[in-house]
Amino acid sequence: MKFKDNITVFVGIPWLRNDHYQNYYGSCVNYIQQQQTSVKVLPPWRTTPYSGKYEQGQPSLLYAIMDRMNAVIDKFMSTNATHLWMVDGDVEVPPHALETLLSHDVDIASGVYPFHNFKKSRAMMFGRMGTNPCGFFHPRNWDYMKEQVFGEEFPVSGGSGCMLVKRRVFNRYHPNIPPFRFDKDDGKCGADVYFWKRCQDAGFTARVDANVVCGHRPEMPLSKIEEWLNNNDSGREI
């Protein structure tokens, strides 16, 4: 697909801690560099590791990575790139991912990727936003969403592991209103989901494309993704 010549994509990788991502970083970058795209893609840039203390519980990790995701945004805004593509250090993106997400021409677009417990739940990082602060996340089963594109008829969330965002989302439009960044939602949900909700509440457009299926290390490498997706015996190892 041929896009406008002025599109430049900045790739940012938020780095949580070395022992969390280090074994997968090379593979993550390799898949990014294999993108079949006609647009200019800048070399992947990763943050320094998160330097704060971790509290007990999963929410602590979600809020720790928030700090690094905001560092990615700040670096992106220091460039002239038109789009930010945020890719987690343990996510492997398929070769058609960037072209497909760009083709939607929306403010925020994402592929889907399996939760670490996919073999039991068959659940993807995808959410249909409801009326509560964190969104209503059902159904998110792979068999429900495969080959579909969501976001035109109802608000959605696709996480931040394979998220393409137009520059205008991060601009400052009023001196008394801070620009969009990742922020906490008082413990109700992760900073990534809250970001999707706030952006769509503000009028930005969004799509989640289940034709872009990413690997999620260590349990779900991209090289094995088809085996996992086609295996309906979710309790059986492949």
C-alpha positions in Angstrom: 0.0 0.0 0.0 1.3 3.5 -0.9 0.8 6.1 1.8 1.5 9.8 1.8 5.2 10.6 1.5 5.2 12.7 4.6 4.5 9.8 7.0 7.4 9.1 9.4 7.0 6.5 12.2 8.9 6.7 15.5 9.2 3.4 17.2 9.4 3.5 21.0 10.0 0.6 23.4 9.2 1.3 27.0 11.8 -0.6 29.1 10.5 -1.9 32.5 13.5 -3.7 33.8 16.4 -5.7 32.4 15.3 -9.0 33.9 11.8 -8.6 32.5 12.6 -8.0 28.8 16.3 -8.6 28.2 15.9 -12.1 26.7 13.3 -11.0 24.1 14.6 -7.5 23.1 16.6 -8.8 20.1 13.7 -10.7 18.7 11.3 -7.7 19.3 13.6 -5.4 17.4 14.2 -7.9 14.6 10.4 -8.2 13.9 10.1 -4.4 13.9 12.9 -4.2 11.3 11.2 -6.8 9.1 8.1 -4.6 8.5 6.9 -4.6 5.0 6.1 -0.9 4.6 6.4 1.9 2.2 6.8 4.6 4.9 9.8 5.9 6.7 10.5 4.1 10.0 13.0 5.5 12.4 15.3 3.1 14.2 13.7 1.7 17.4 14.4 3.7 20.5 14.1 2.2 24.0 13.9 4.0 27.3 16.3 3.4 30.2 14.9 0.9 32.7 12.3 2.0 35.2 14.3 3.2 38.2 11.7 3.4 40.9 10.7 0.8 43.5 8.0 -1.8 42.9 5.2 -2.3 45.3 3.6 -5.7 45.7 0.9 -6.7 43.2 0.3 -6.4 39.4 -1.0 -2.8 39.5 2.5 -1.7 40.6 4.0 -3.0 37.4 1.3 -1.4 35.3 2.0 2.0 36.9 5.8 1.5 36.7 5.6 0.9 32.9 3.4 4.1 32.7 6.5 6.2 33.6 8.5 4.6 30.7 5.6 5.0 28.2 5.5 8.7 29.0 9.2 8.8 28.4 8.6 7.3 24.9 6.1 10.0 24.2 8.4 12.8 25.3 11.2 11.4 23.0 8.7 11.1 20.1 7.6 14.7 20.5 11.2 15.9 20.3 11.3 14.5 16.7 9.3 15.5 13.6 7.8 12.1 13.2 4.1 11.9 12.4 3.2 8.7 14.2 4.4 7.0 17.3 4.4 3.2 17.3 4.8 1.9 20.8 5.9 -1.8 21.0 6.5 -3.6 24.3 9.8 -5.3 24.8 8.2 -8.7 25.1 5.9 -8.3 22.0 6.8 -9.5 18.5 4.9 -7.8 15.7 4.1 -9.5 12.4 5.6 -8.1 9.1 2.2 -6.6 8.0 1.5 -4.9 11.3 2.5 -1.3 10.6 1.0 -1.1 7.1 -2.3 -2.5 8.4 -2.5 -0.2 11.3 -1.7 2.8 9.1 -4.3 1.8 6.6 -7.1 2.6 9.1 -6.0 6.3 9.2 -7.4 6.8 12.7 -5.8 8.5 15.7 -5.1 5.3 17.7 -4.8 1.8 16.2 -3.6 -1.5 17.7 -3.2 -5.1 16.9 -4.1 -7.8 19.5 -1.8 -10.0 21.5 -2.5 -12.9 23.8 -2.5 -12.6 27.6 0.3 -14.7 29.2 -2.4 -17.2 30.3 -3.8 -17.6 26.8 -3.6 -21.4 26.9 -6.2 -21.4 29.6 -8.3 -18.3 28.8 -7.9 -17.8 25.0 -8.1 -14.2 25.9 -6.5 -11.4 23.9 -5.5 -7.9 25.0 -8.7 -6.2 23.7 -11.5 -4.5 25.4 -14.9 -3.2 24.5 -15.4 0.0 26.6 -18.5 0.3 28.7 -19.7 2.9 31.1 -17.4 2.1 34.0 -14.0 3.8 34.3 -12.0 0.8 33.2 -14.1 -0.4 30.3 -16.2 -3.5 29.9 -13.8 -6.3 28.8 -16.0 -9.0 27.6 -16.0 -10.9 25.3 -12.3 -10.8 24.6 -12.0 -14.5 23.5 -10.0 -15.0 20.4 -12.7 -17.0 18.7 -15.0 -14.0 19.1 -12.7 -11.4 17.7 -10.5 -13.2 15.0 -10.4 -11.5 11.6 -12.5 -8.5 12.9 -11.8 -4.8 13.2 -13.4 -3.1 16.2 -13.9 0.6 17.1 -16.3 2.0 14.5 -19.5 1.1 16.4 -18.2 1.2 20.0 -15.2 2.5 22.0 -12.4 0.0 22.4 -9.0 -0.6 24.0 -6.1 -2.5 22.6 -3.5 -2.0 25.3 -0.1 -0.4 24.5 2.0 -3.3 23.3 1.4 -2.7 19.6 -0.1 0.8 19.5 0.1 3.3 16.7 -0.8 6.9 17.6 -1.0 10.0 15.5 1.0 13.0 16.7 -2.0 15.2 17.2 -3.2 13.0 20.1 -0.2 14.2 22.2 -0.4 17.9 21.2 -1.3 20.6 23.8 -4.4 22.4 22.8 -5.0 24.7 25.7 -2.5 26.3 28.1 -4.5 25.2 31.2 -5.1 21.7 30.0 -2.2 19.2 30.1 -1.6 17.2 26.9 -2.6 13.5 26.8 -0.1 11.2 28.6 -0.5 7.9 30.4 -2.0 8.4 33.9 -3.4 6.4 36.8 -7.1 5.8 37.3 -6.9 5.4 41.1 -6.3 1.7 40.9 -9.4 0.9 38.8 -7.5 -0.2 35.7 -4.1 0.0 34.0 -2.7 3.2 32.6 -2.9 1.8 29.0 -6.7 1.1 29.2 -7.3 4.4 30.9 -5.4 6.2 28.1 -7.6 4.6 25.4 -10.8 5.6 27.2 -9.8 9.2 27.8 -8.7 9.7 24.2 -11.9 8.4 22.8 -14.0 10.4 25.3 -12.1 13.4 23.9 -13.2 12.5 20.4 -10.1 10.8 19.0 -10.8 7.8 16.7 -9.6 4.3 17.4 -9.5 0.8 15.9 -8.4 -2.6 17.1 -7.5 -4.9 14.3 -7.6 -8.6 15.1 -6.0 -9.3 11.7 -2.7 -8.1 13.4 -1.9 -10.8 15.9 1.4 -10.3 17.8 3.5 -12.7 19.8 3.8 -12.2 23.5 6.9 -13.7 25.1 7.8 -15.9 26.7 4.6 -18.1 26.5 3.5 -17.0 23.0 6.4 -16.4 20.5 5.2 -15.1 17.1 6.8 -18.2 15.4 4.3 -20.4 17.3 1.3 -18.2 17.2 -0.7 -20.1 14.6 -0.3 -23.3 16.5 -1.7 -21.6 19.6 -4.6 -19.9 17.9 -5.7 -23.0 16.1 -5.5 -25.1 19.2 -9.0 -25.2 20.8 -7.8 -27.6 23.6 -6.8 -24.6 25.7 -5.5 -26.6 28.6 -3.0 -28.6 26.5 0.6 -27.6 25.8 1.7 -27.6 22.2 
